[in-house]
Amino acid sequence: MLSRVANSIYWLGRYLERAENYARFIDVNFNLMLDLPPGMKAQWEPLILATGDHEMYLKNKTTFDKRSVIFFMALDRNNPNSIISSITNARENARIIRENLSKETWEKINELYHFLIRYNERKIWDNKDPRSFFEQIKVQIQLLYGLADSTVARTEGWYFRTLGMYLERADKTSRVLDVKYHTLLPSPKEVGGPLDFLHWTALLKSVSSFNTYRKMYGTIDSSGVLEFLIFNRQFPRSIFFCLKEAEDCLHMISHTSSNDFKNGAEKEIGSLRSKLAFSDIDDIINRGLHESIDEIQQKINIISSEIELTFFQVKPSNTTQKQEEA
């Protein structure tokens, strides 16, 4: 497979997952703000901090009000990580490698793109409640995943798209955990109280895992949620699960065994996955949630760079795409 084709397929997977996760972040934070006790100030800045776009946001905005944050994350074309930017980039990558996609997949990506460009800030807030807008984005991307699962052959292209999807998902799960850290930072006295419980519940709902968690763990507490979203080996949005799936994709692409590595990307992802496999929640708590999550995010960025060097820039070319990191 040509490196530029693999590059486009890989970033198609990342951009779709990024858009869906941003829709999740906004939706859960909006719901959380509605459930806050009377008189408590809504917090939207933690959402910007957790996505890593804080510096970019402050170039044009000085306050973190609900409308400004939602517009920045959803419809701001000047934000390369916004939902509309991610879907636009996903569509462009899909157009470049259209012959590698099924007809149904291309049509749904195109439909999602046109759905987004028909919207503006006024339309989102017509009913003073934007949740249905973000719910439609999540549903349409989930439908895209279902179409891909049902209509695309498990060839090299499939593994590149899945690699991008799972690597992006691992990064965003780590970031949604960081939202919790930044949300509690101003009020550590709330840890263990009713508000703390509300935050952890909202966090689980943001990754569609509330019911699954309750079945597997029962009581909602910080250590249980952290163990579930970082180390659980069965839940498809836990960091460990995503890294393991991404590692398996790399082995399929490189034709290496699961206990070996042929390139820097496999070496780095194997190292991080192994570290998580032999760690537990006590290691996270003793080191600190923010510090542990920050290290995971840095390692994921290194893995992303190694993938770029290994598969997309083996031979420097003017046709190789330069895509936006989260």
MIVOVO-634125 format. One line per field, with one value per residue (C-alpha): x, y, z; residue in one letter. Coordinates in Angstrom, 2 decimals. Each point is the difference from the previous one (the first is absolute). Layout:
<pts>
X = [X;...]
Y = [Y;...]
Z = [Z;...]
residuo = [a;...]
</pts>
This chain:
<pts>
X = [0.00;1.28;0.99;-2.28;-2.97;0.82;0.42;-3.46;-1.67;1.74;-1.05;-3.53;-0.26;1.51;-2.10;-3.30;0.84;1.08;-3.28;-2.05;1.94;-0.33;-3.75;0.08;2.06;-2.38;-3.12;1.08;1.21;-3.28;-1.96;2.28;-0.55;-3.77;0.37;2.17;-1.47;-1.73;2.43;3.05;1.84;0.24;3.52;0.90;3.70;0.97;-1.36;2.41;2.88;-0.58;-0.11;3.36;-1.39;0.19;2.66;-1.80;-3.32;1.49;1.22;-3.55;-1.96;0.48;-2.91;-1.04;-3.76;-2.20;-0.72;3.60;1.45;-2.62;0.50;3.80;-0.17;-2.78;-0.20;3.13;1.90;3.01;0.31;1.63;-1.38;-3.62;-2.70;-0.57;3.76;0.39;-2.93;1.22;3.45;-1.52;-2.05;3.04;2.02;-2.93;-0.19;3.71;-0.33;-3.60;0.80;1.05;-3.36;-3.35;-2.67;-2.09;2.89;0.78;-3.66;-0.39;3.18;-1.23;-3.42;1.52;2.15;-2.98;-2.05;2.68;0.48;-3.75;0.27;1.14;0.05;-3.53;-1.46;1.65;-1.60;-3.43;-1.58;2.48;1.22;2.73;0.07;-1.99;2.56;2.88;-2.03;-0.50;3.74;0.73;-2.67;1.14;3.64;-1.04;-1.97;3.15;1.90;-2.74;0.13;3.77;-0.24;-2.55;1.29;3.81;2.41;2.59;2.96;2.90;-2.24;-2.42;2.80;1.27;-3.48;-0.53;3.47;-0.86;-3.38;1.35;3.02;-2.26;-2.45;2.75;1.11;-3.53;-0.82;3.09;-1.13;-3.52;1.60;2.03;-3.27;-0.83;3.32;-0.40;-3.63;0.85;3.17;-1.75;-1.92;1.89;-2.29;-2.73;1.95;-2.11;-3.16;-3.25;1.49;2.97;-2.41;-1.84;3.26;1.05;-3.47;0.14;3.47;-1.22;-2.94;2.33;1.54;-3.34;1.14;-2.24;-2.10;2.99;1.94;-2.89;-0.32;3.71;0.92;-3.22;0.74;1.26;3.23;3.15;2.29;-2.57;-0.59;3.73;0.70;-2.85;1.00;3.76;0.65;-3.15;0.75;-3.57;-1.40;0.65;0.66;2.48;3.52;1.50;-2.56;0.55;3.79;-0.18;-2.24;2.24;3.05;-1.69;-0.71;3.67;1.05;-2.42;1.34;3.66;-0.54;1.67;-0.93;-1.68;3.19;2.32;0.50;1.35;-0.10;-0.10;-3.78;-0.39;2.75;-1.58;-3.56;1.17;1.90;-3.01;-2.39;2.37;0.37;-3.78;-0.28;2.30;-1.40;-3.09;-2.19;2.27;2.85;-2.24;-1.23;3.46;1.50;-3.02;-2.77;1.09;3.66;-0.87;-2.43;2.47;2.67;-2.43;-0.87;3.65;0.67;-2.97;1.43;3.35;-1.79;-1.78;3.31;1.57;-2.94;0.48;3.73;-0.37;-2.88;-0.62;3.42;2.23;0.80;-0.47;-2.58;-1.93;-3.17;0.19;-2.68;0.74;-2.90;-0.97;0.82;-2.51]
Y = [0.00;3.49;2.02;2.90;-2.37;-1.59;3.49;1.08;-3.19;0.29;3.64;-0.74;-2.29;2.57;2.94;-1.89;-1.19;3.50;1.52;-2.62;0.47;3.79;-0.45;-2.28;2.49;2.88;-2.07;-1.38;3.37;1.63;-2.67;0.35;3.74;-0.58;-2.35;2.30;1.19;3.43;2.89;-1.95;1.58;-2.05;-1.04;-0.02;0.83;-3.57;-1.23;2.27;-0.91;-3.71;0.22;1.78;3.06;2.48;2.24;0.07;0.87;2.96;1.60;1.16;-0.51;1.15;-1.74;-3.66;0.33;-2.80;1.43;1.00;-3.38;-1.99;2.11;-0.34;-3.78;-0.61;2.56;2.15;-0.60;1.82;-2.81;-2.92;-2.43;1.17;-2.40;1.78;0.13;-3.70;-1.06;2.24;-1.60;-3.49;0.63;1.32;-3.08;-2.21;1.78;-0.60;-3.75;-0.38;-3.12;-1.69;0.68;-1.67;2.09;0.04;1.28;2.88;1.02;0.08;2.08;2.42;0.15;0.75;2.77;1.71;-0.39;1.97;2.80;0.69;0.90;3.22;1.18;1.41;-3.28;-2.02;2.21;0.37;-2.08;1.21;-3.57;-1.21;-3.60;-1.42;1.46;-1.82;-3.16;-0.06;0.35;-2.93;-2.18;0.72;-0.79;-3.20;-0.90;0.61;-2.42;-2.60;0.42;-0.38;-3.14;-1.50;1.06;0.38;-2.91;-0.59;1.04;2.33;3.04;-1.30;-0.32;3.53;1.48;-2.09;0.94;3.69;-0.47;-1.85;2.26;3.06;-1.69;-0.82;3.63;1.33;-2.41;1.28;3.56;-0.56;-1.27;3.20;1.95;-1.50;1.13;3.58;0.15;-0.97;2.07;3.17;-1.90;-3.02;0.09;-1.51;-3.25;-2.88;2.10;0.08;2.35;-2.32;-2.89;2.14;0.70;-3.66;-0.99;2.65;-1.17;-3.58;1.20;2.00;-3.25;-1.89;-2.27;0.78;-3.19;-2.19;1.35;-0.58;-3.61;-0.68;2.09;0.98;2.99;3.14;1.22;1.64;-3.04;-2.22;2.47;0.57;-3.73;-0.49;2.77;-0.56;-3.71;-1.97;-2.60;-0.55;3.53;1.40;3.56;-0.72;1.25;-3.49;-1.57;2.72;-0.30;-3.79;0.22;2.65;-2.16;-2.99;2.17;1.00;-3.66;-0.85;2.86;-0.86;-3.80;-0.49;-2.26;1.38;-0.44;1.71;3.42;1.10;3.80;2.89;0.21;-3.63;0.43;3.10;-1.31;-3.35;1.79;2.06;-2.93;-2.15;2.69;0.21;-3.79;-0.19;3.02;0.42;2.74;0.45;1.04;2.67;1.32;0.06;1.94;2.28;-0.16;3.03;-1.04;-3.56;1.13;2.60;-2.70;-2.21;2.90;0.74;-3.66;-0.06;3.08;-1.81;-3.04;2.28;1.53;-3.44;-1.14;3.08;-0.65;-3.73;-0.13;3.45;1.63;-2.92;1.82;3.79;1.07;3.17;-2.08;-1.20;1.71;2.02;-0.55;1.77;-1.57;0.31]
Z = [0.00;-0.89;3.06;-0.97;-0.25;3.36;1.47;-1.16;1.25;3.38;0.44;-1.15;3.02;2.34;-1.14;0.23;3.50;1.01;-1.17;1.82;3.22;-0.11;-0.39;3.05;2.04;-0.71;0.56;3.36;1.27;-1.03;1.87;3.03;0.16;0.03;2.98;2.10;3.31;-0.10;0.26;-1.13;-2.89;-3.19;-1.03;-3.68;0.17;1.07;-3.33;-1.90;2.31;-0.49;-3.80;-0.04;-1.81;2.88;-1.55;-3.35;1.65;1.88;-3.23;-0.76;3.24;3.56;1.75;0.07;-0.32;-1.30;-3.46;-0.74;1.02;-1.91;-3.15;0.26;0.34;-2.50;-2.82;0.13;-3.25;1.46;2.52;-1.88;2.59;-0.01;-1.11;-3.30;-0.72;0.83;-2.19;-2.85;0.23;0.25;-3.16;-1.87;0.95;-1.01;-3.38;-0.62;0.60;-1.17;-2.04;3.26;1.66;-0.50;-1.73;3.19;2.14;-2.36;-0.24;3.79;0.49;-2.66;1.63;3.40;-1.48;-1.65;3.16;1.88;-2.52;0.02;3.67;1.59;3.59;-0.19;-1.23;2.75;2.65;-1.65;2.74;2.66;0.31;-2.38;1.24;-2.92;-2.43;1.71;0.36;-3.78;-0.57;2.33;-1.60;-3.56;0.79;1.77;-3.13;-2.04;2.21;-0.48;-3.77;0.01;2.13;-2.39;-3.41;0.10;-0.50;2.72;-2.11;0.78;-0.46;2.60;2.56;-0.64;0.57;3.12;1.26;-0.33;1.68;3.04;0.48;-0.07;2.37;2.52;-0.07;0.48;2.83;1.79;-0.63;1.28;3.22;0.09;-0.19;3.39;1.43;-1.27;1.12;3.58;0.20;1.24;2.71;1.42;3.04;-2.20;-0.48;1.27;0.28;-2.02;-2.61;-0.43;-0.62;-2.58;-1.84;-0.17;-1.21;-2.73;-1.01;-0.44;-2.06;-2.22;-1.24;-0.06;2.80;2.96;-0.21;-0.88;2.96;2.43;-1.17;0.36;3.07;1.75;2.20;-1.69;1.57;-1.27;0.14;-1.73;-2.83;-0.51;-0.07;-2.47;-2.42;0.16;0.59;-0.89;-2.68;-1.18;-0.35;-3.52;1.18;2.77;-0.69;0.29;-2.35;-2.62;0.16;-0.28;-3.08;-1.55;0.69;-1.67;-3.06;-0.20;0.14;-2.82;-2.12;0.68;-0.07;3.38;2.90;3.10;2.06;-2.46;-1.57;-3.35;0.29;2.47;-0.02;1.10;2.59;1.58;0.07;1.36;2.74;1.09;-0.21;2.06;2.64;0.39;0.02;3.01;1.85;2.10;1.41;3.04;-2.31;-1.55;3.32;1.60;-2.88;-0.51;-2.59;-1.99;-0.09;-1.06;-2.70;-1.26;-0.40;-1.95;-2.30;-0.65;-0.82;-2.40;-1.76;-0.35;-1.46;-2.48;-1.07;-0.45;-2.15;-2.17;-0.40;-0.58;-2.45;-1.48;-0.32;-0.92;-3.22;0.21;-2.54;-0.77;-0.20;3.62;2.07;3.09;2.33;3.23;3.35;2.86]
residuo = [m;l;s;r;v;a;n;s;i;y;w;l;g;r;y;l;e;r;a;e;n;y;a;r;f;i;d;v;n;f;n;l;m;l;d;l;p;p;g;m;k;a;q;w;e;p;l;i;l;a;t;g;d;h;e;m;y;l;k;n;k;t;t;f;d;k;r;s;v;i;f;f;m;a;l;d;r;n;n;p;n;s;i;i;s;s;i;t;n;a;r;e;n;a;r;i;i;r;e;n;l;s;k;e;t;w;e;k;i;n;e;l;y;h;f;l;i;r;y;n;e;r;k;i;w;d;n;k;d;p;r;s;f;f;e;q;i;k;v;q;i;q;l;l;y;g;l;a;d;s;t;v;a;r;t;e;g;w;y;f;r;t;l;g;m;y;l;e;r;a;d;k;t;s;r;v;l;d;v;k;y;h;t;l;l;p;s;p;k;e;v;g;g;p;l;d;f;l;h;w;t;a;l;l;k;s;v;s;s;f;n;t;y;r;k;m;y;g;t;i;d;s;s;g;v;l;e;f;l;i;f;n;r;q;f;p;r;s;i;f;f;c;l;k;e;a;e;d;c;l;h;m;i;s;h;t;s;s;n;d;f;k;n;g;a;e;k;e;i;g;s;l;r;s;k;l;a;f;s;d;i;d;d;i;i;n;r;g;l;h;e;s;i;d;e;i;q;q;k;i;n;i;i;s;s;e;i;e;l;t;f;f;q;v;k;p;s;n;t;t;q;k;q;e;e;a]
</pts>
